[in-house]
Amino acid sequence: MTAMVILRTPMVVALCSAFLVGVGLASTAYAMGIVYAPLLVVVYTFVGILVAGFFMPSRWRFPAVLVVGATAVGVLRFFMTLPPVVVPALSAQTMTVEGRVVQTNVGIRSTTIRIADAFIAERVADVAQSRAFDLPVLLIGFWQSRVQYGDVLRARCVFKPPSTARDRLTIAGTCMVRSSENMRVVATGAGSPTVRALLDFRSWLLARLDRALPGPADTVLGGILLGADRGLPAGLRDAFRRTGTIHILVVSGWHMSFIGMRARDFLLRLGIPRPGALLIALGLVGAFTIMVGMSAAAVRGACIIAALIIIDCFGRIGNPIRTLLLVGTVMVAISPHVLAFDLGFQLSFAATAGL
């Protein structure tokens, strides 16, 4: 049994690494404008299997074929996330956009709202009729918005098509909204009831903090506990940045570790069976991740804690580097663009690996 575990672990590491290499190669090909990458990966896979089958020792043939296949899967997974239909980009112009709010971020200088299932709610010069977007649209403005998750929003804004490789993969474009008067909530209550309830609970907690503490203590504590960016004074923010403690104002792996492990220990002390306690702790970590907005750092921390809890279910002790590699592979498999085009993902994993 021990020998099987020793042989299995390097194979998993090799497969995860090969998958990440495949996604990295595909990302590079996409950034360079190489459109024949899927065809090239078929040729690569065929040649790789032939080389492994005829020129490698018999004991290494099957692992080599698996590694070649994992690399090919990484390339194909990246290109599977591209928009299914390539359409001419709209030019920058004023238009009315409507969609369902899936994320809001109220910052110091601007407010960003992400809307899904978006479409142009009027006739514009570049299209003959109302056009739906394949990807979400970002609404950006210099105002404080009370728009909530699930609202169906109609906004009059200046549309700009995506310019960077990352934006072309993740959004259909950005729309600059001049003021809150140019936005109108058409309907409320759309989206997942569970997500809406969690976000409402977060808003309730932040409101309680505002009533209980004077500013800017309420803003600081809201950032530490819930990762809420609600306009921290510039001087105080600079002080956090100069002292190297700005990271405590955002949700990170520390929050997930505290919630997951403390909840597990507390439930075990209550006499709840170990599998049940671990599953409840896992659910709490997932709920908190949704509640704080599913940022890259929060998702990474939640995935690592979830992996450790699952490993604990099997009575094993997790290796930090292997766990980080496995979590990174899962996140890249879900959103392949983060490997090469998301700086937050890269810095988060690099810092964790360094620690």
FENHU-V563905 format. One record per residue. RES is the residue in one letter. SS is DSSP state (a for helix, b for strand, c for the rest). BURIAL is # if it has 24 or more other C-alpha atoms within 12 Angstrom, else .. Layout:
res=RES ss=SS burial=BURIAL
res=RES ss=SS burial=BURIAL
This chain:
res=M ss=c burial=.
res=T ss=a burial=.
res=A ss=a burial=.
res=M ss=a burial=.
res=V ss=a burial=.
res=I ss=a burial=.
res=L ss=a burial=.
res=R ss=a burial=.
res=T ss=a burial=.
res=P ss=a burial=.
res=M ss=a burial=.
res=V ss=a burial=.
res=V ss=a burial=#
res=A ss=a burial=#
res=L ss=a burial=#
res=C ss=a burial=#
res=S ss=a burial=#
res=A ss=a burial=#
res=F ss=a burial=#
res=L ss=a burial=#
res=V ss=a burial=#
res=G ss=a burial=#
res=V ss=a burial=#
res=G ss=a burial=#
res=L ss=a burial=#
res=A ss=a burial=#
res=S ss=a burial=#
res=T ss=a burial=#
res=A ss=a burial=#
res=Y ss=a burial=#
res=A ss=a burial=.
res=M ss=c burial=.
res=G ss=c burial=.
res=I ss=c burial=.
res=V ss=c burial=.
res=Y ss=c burial=.
res=A ss=a burial=#
res=P ss=a burial=#
res=L ss=a burial=.
res=L ss=a burial=.
res=V ss=a burial=#
res=V ss=a burial=.
res=V ss=a burial=.
res=Y ss=a burial=#
res=T ss=a burial=#
res=F ss=a burial=.
res=V ss=a burial=.
res=G ss=a burial=#
res=I ss=a burial=#
res=L ss=a burial=.
res=V ss=a burial=.
res=A ss=a burial=#
res=G ss=a burial=.
res=F ss=a burial=.
res=F ss=a burial=.
res=M ss=c burial=.
res=P ss=c burial=.
res=S ss=a burial=.
res=R ss=a burial=.
res=W ss=a burial=.
res=R ss=a burial=.
res=F ss=a burial=.
res=P ss=a burial=#
res=A ss=a burial=#
res=V ss=a burial=#
res=L ss=a burial=#
res=V ss=a burial=#
res=V ss=a burial=#
res=G ss=a burial=#
res=A ss=a burial=#
res=T ss=a burial=#
res=A ss=a burial=#
res=V ss=a burial=#
res=G ss=a burial=#
res=V ss=a burial=#
res=L ss=a burial=#
res=R ss=a burial=#
res=F ss=a burial=#
res=F ss=a burial=#
res=M ss=a burial=.
res=T ss=c burial=#
res=L ss=c burial=#
res=P ss=c burial=.
res=P ss=c burial=.
res=V ss=c burial=.
res=V ss=c burial=.
res=V ss=c burial=.
res=P ss=c burial=.
res=A ss=c burial=.
res=L ss=c burial=#
res=S ss=c burial=.
res=A ss=c burial=.
res=Q ss=b burial=.
res=T ss=b burial=#
res=M ss=b burial=#
res=T ss=b burial=#
res=V ss=b burial=#
res=E ss=b burial=#
res=G ss=b burial=#
res=R ss=b burial=#
res=V ss=b burial=#
res=V ss=b burial=#
res=Q ss=b burial=#
res=T ss=b burial=#
res=N ss=b burial=#
res=V ss=b burial=#
res=G ss=c burial=#
res=I ss=c burial=.
res=R ss=c burial=.
res=S ss=c burial=#
res=T ss=b burial=#
res=T ss=b burial=#
res=I ss=b burial=#
res=R ss=b burial=#
res=I ss=b burial=#
res=A ss=b burial=#
res=D ss=b burial=#
res=A ss=b burial=#
res=F ss=b burial=#
res=I ss=b burial=#
res=A ss=c burial=#
res=E ss=c burial=.
res=R ss=c burial=.
res=V ss=b burial=.
res=A ss=c burial=.
res=D ss=c burial=.
res=V ss=b burial=.
res=A ss=c burial=.
res=Q ss=c burial=.
res=S ss=c burial=.
res=R ss=c burial=#
res=A ss=b burial=.
res=F ss=c burial=#
res=D ss=c burial=#
res=L ss=c burial=#
res=P ss=b burial=#
res=V ss=b burial=#
res=L ss=b burial=#
res=L ss=b burial=#
res=I ss=b burial=#
res=G ss=b burial=#
res=F ss=c burial=.
res=W ss=c burial=#
res=Q ss=c burial=#
res=S ss=c burial=#
res=R ss=c burial=.
res=V ss=c burial=#
res=Q ss=c burial=#
res=Y ss=c burial=#
res=G ss=c burial=#
res=D ss=c burial=#
res=V ss=b burial=#
res=L ss=b burial=#
res=R ss=b burial=#
res=A ss=b burial=#
res=R ss=b burial=#
res=C ss=b burial=#
res=V ss=b burial=#
res=F ss=b burial=#
res=K ss=b burial=#
res=P ss=c burial=#
res=P ss=c burial=#
res=S ss=c burial=.
res=T ss=c burial=.
res=A ss=a burial=#
res=R ss=a burial=#
res=D ss=a burial=#
res=R ss=a burial=#
res=L ss=a burial=#
res=T ss=a burial=#
res=I ss=b burial=#
res=A ss=b burial=#
res=G ss=b burial=#
res=T ss=b burial=#
res=C ss=b burial=#
res=M ss=b burial=#
res=V ss=b burial=#
res=R ss=c burial=.
res=S ss=c burial=.
res=S ss=a burial=#
res=E ss=a burial=.
res=N ss=a burial=#
res=M ss=b burial=#
res=R ss=b burial=#
res=V ss=b burial=#
res=V ss=b burial=.
res=A ss=b burial=.
res=T ss=c burial=.
res=G ss=c burial=.
res=A ss=c burial=#
res=G ss=c burial=#
res=S ss=c burial=.
res=P ss=a burial=.
res=T ss=a burial=.
res=V ss=a burial=#
res=R ss=a burial=#
res=A ss=a burial=.
res=L ss=a burial=#
res=L ss=a burial=#
res=D ss=a burial=.
res=F ss=a burial=.
res=R ss=a burial=#
res=S ss=a burial=#
res=W ss=a burial=.
res=L ss=a burial=.
res=L ss=a burial=#
res=A ss=a burial=.
res=R ss=a burial=.
res=L ss=a burial=#
res=D ss=a burial=.
res=R ss=a burial=.
res=A ss=a burial=.
res=L ss=c burial=.
res=P ss=c burial=.
res=G ss=c burial=.
res=P ss=c burial=.
res=A ss=a burial=.
res=D ss=a burial=#
res=T ss=a burial=#
res=V ss=a burial=#
res=L ss=a burial=#
res=G ss=a burial=#
res=G ss=a burial=#
res=I ss=a burial=#
res=L ss=a burial=#
res=L ss=a burial=#
res=G ss=c burial=#
res=A ss=c burial=#
res=D ss=c burial=#
res=R ss=c burial=#
res=G ss=c burial=#
res=L ss=c burial=#
res=P ss=c burial=.
res=A ss=a burial=.
res=G ss=a burial=.
res=L ss=a burial=.
res=R ss=a burial=#
res=D ss=a burial=.
res=A ss=a burial=.
res=F ss=a burial=.
res=R ss=a burial=.
res=R ss=a burial=.
res=T ss=c burial=.
res=G ss=c burial=.
res=T ss=c burial=.
res=I ss=a burial=.
res=H ss=a burial=.
res=I ss=a burial=#
res=L ss=a burial=#
res=V ss=c burial=#
res=V ss=c burial=#
res=S ss=c burial=#
res=G ss=a burial=#
res=W ss=a burial=#
res=H ss=a burial=#
res=M ss=a burial=#
res=S ss=a burial=#
res=F ss=a burial=.
res=I ss=a burial=#
res=G ss=a burial=#
res=M ss=a burial=#
res=R ss=a burial=#
res=A ss=a burial=#
res=R ss=a burial=#
res=D ss=a burial=.
res=F ss=a burial=.
res=L ss=a burial=#
res=L ss=a burial=.
res=R ss=a burial=.
res=L ss=c burial=.
res=G ss=c burial=.
res=I ss=c burial=.
res=P ss=c burial=.
res=R ss=a burial=#
res=P ss=a burial=.
res=G ss=a burial=.
res=A ss=a burial=#
res=L ss=a burial=#
res=L ss=a burial=#
res=I ss=a burial=#
res=A ss=a burial=#
res=L ss=a burial=#
res=G ss=a burial=#
res=L ss=a burial=#
res=V ss=a burial=#
res=G ss=a burial=#
res=A ss=a burial=#
res=F ss=a burial=#
res=T ss=a burial=#
res=I ss=a burial=#
res=M ss=a burial=#
res=V ss=c burial=#
res=G ss=c burial=#
res=M ss=c burial=#
res=S ss=c burial=#
res=A ss=a burial=#
res=A ss=a burial=#
res=A ss=a burial=#
res=V ss=a burial=#
res=R ss=a burial=#
res=G ss=a burial=#
res=A ss=a burial=#
res=C ss=a burial=#
res=I ss=a burial=#
res=I ss=a burial=#
res=A ss=a burial=#
res=A ss=a burial=#
res=L ss=a burial=#
res=I ss=a burial=#
res=I ss=a burial=#
res=I ss=a burial=.
res=D ss=a burial=#
res=C ss=a burial=.
res=F ss=c burial=.
res=G ss=c burial=.
res=R ss=c burial=.
res=I ss=c burial=.
res=G ss=c burial=.
res=N ss=c burial=.
res=P ss=a burial=.
res=I ss=a burial=.
res=R ss=a burial=#
res=T ss=a burial=#
res=L ss=a burial=#
res=L ss=a burial=#
res=L ss=a burial=#
res=V ss=a burial=#
res=G ss=a burial=#
res=T ss=a burial=#
res=V ss=a burial=#
res=M ss=a burial=#
res=V ss=a burial=#
res=A ss=a burial=#
res=I ss=a burial=.
res=S ss=c burial=#
res=P ss=c burial=#
res=H ss=c burial=#
res=V ss=a burial=#
res=L ss=a burial=#
res=A ss=a burial=#
res=F ss=a burial=#
res=D ss=c burial=#
res=L ss=a burial=.
res=G ss=a burial=.
res=F ss=a burial=#
res=Q ss=a burial=.
res=L ss=a burial=.
res=S ss=a burial=#
res=F ss=a burial=#
res=A ss=a burial=.
res=A ss=a burial=.
res=T ss=a burial=#
res=A ss=a burial=.
res=G ss=a burial=.
res=L ss=c burial=.
